[in-house]
């Protein structure tokens, strides 16, 4: 709803912050900066045992997070408690929504991609990719009414050769 910011990282904690709408844009001669009051911490969500890699917010406000500890976790940002576990069995790589918010795409180091129905969070399609060492990136876009997914593998830092594969996501959420 534009009044919250979600942060997460190495400390294995997801924080939900309230940001007030009275922030202003400063436009001085030397710089442009966003002047906002100090955000207020609403909730700290604990449950991951590994570094949090990716966080996304669903349209209803729930939070999906993935970390090096394995499965996705689904949180209610206003409730302290154990989240629902779904998905991959190993370290999660990335989380992304399709441009129309109908599907959620996740990747894991177990060399898989899962397409989820964004409303029900039921898996729609699963692909295993033994030719890559786990997808390291996801990029989604729409062109001429079709939704595309690009996955990449490999690591520049480790000087691994990588690959990019482009998929089409059907109206039913299936990869082609």
ChimeraX attribute file (.defattr): number of C-alpha atoms within 10 A of each C-alpha:
attribute: neighborCount
match mode: 1-to-1
recipient: residues
	/A:1	7
	/A:2	8
	/A:3	10
	/A:4	17
	/A:5	16
	/A:6	17
	/A:7	14
	/A:8	18
	/A:9	15
	/A:10	12
	/A:11	12
	/A:12	19
	/A:13	18
	/A:14	23
	/A:15	17
	/A:16	21
	/A:17	19
	/A:18	16
	/A:19	18
	/A:20	14
	/A:21	10
	/A:22	8
	/A:23	12
	/A:24	11
	/A:25	10
	/A:26	11
	/A:27	10
	/A:28	8
	/A:29	6
	/A:30	6
	/A:31	7
	/A:32	10
	/A:33	11
	/A:34	10
	/A:35	11
	/A:36	13
	/A:37	12
	/A:38	11
	/A:39	14
	/A:40	13
	/A:41	14
	/A:42	15
	/A:43	16
	/A:44	17
	/A:45	21
	/A:46	16
	/A:47	14
	/A:48	22
	/A:49	14
	/A:50	17
	/A:51	17
	/A:52	23
	/A:53	19
	/A:54	20
	/A:55	21
	/A:56	18
	/A:57	17
	/A:58	14
	/A:59	11
	/A:60	9
	/A:61	14
	/A:62	13
	/A:63	19
	/A:64	21
	/A:65	23
	/A:66	29
	/A:67	25
	/A:68	20
	/A:69	18
	/A:70	22
	/A:71	20
	/A:72	26
	/A:73	19
	/A:74	21
	/A:75	23
	/A:76	16
	/A:77	21
	/A:78	13
	/A:79	11
	/A:80	12
	/A:81	12
	/A:82	14
	/A:83	19
	/A:84	12
	/A:85	14
	/A:86	16
	/A:87	20
	/A:88	21
	/A:89	14
	/A:90	18
	/A:91	22
	/A:92	30
	/A:93	26
	/A:94	23
	/A:95	23
	/A:96	21
	/A:97	21
	/A:98	20
	/A:99	13
	/A:100	9
	/A:101	13
	/A:102	14
	/A:103	23
	/A:104	24
	/A:105	24
	/A:106	24
	/A:107	29
	/A:108	27
	/A:109	21
	/A:110	20
	/A:111	21
	/A:112	22
	/A:113	27
	/A:114	22
	/A:115	24
	/A:116	22
	/A:117	17
	/A:118	18
	/A:119	13
	/A:120	8
	/A:121	14
	/A:122	15
	/A:123	17
	/A:124	17
	/A:125	16
	/A:126	16
	/A:127	13
	/A:128	14
	/A:129	13
	/A:130	10
	/A:131	9
	/A:132	19
	/A:133	18
	/A:134	23
	/A:135	27
	/A:136	19
	/A:137	17
	/A:138	22
	/A:139	16
	/A:140	18
	/A:141	15
	/A:142	14
	/A:143	7
	/A:144	5
	/A:145	8
	/A:146	11
	/A:147	19
	/A:148	19
	/A:149	19
	/A:150	15
	/A:151	18
	/A:152	18
	/A:153	21
	/A:154	18
	/A:155	13
	/A:156	9
	/A:157	6
	/A:158	7
	/A:159	8
	/A:160	11
	/A:161	10
	/A:162	14
	/A:163	13
	/A:164	14
	/A:165	11
	/A:166	15
	/A:167	15
	/A:168	17
	/A:169	20
	/A:170	12
	/A:171	12
	/A:172	11
	/A:173	21
	/A:174	16
	/A:175	20
	/A:176	10
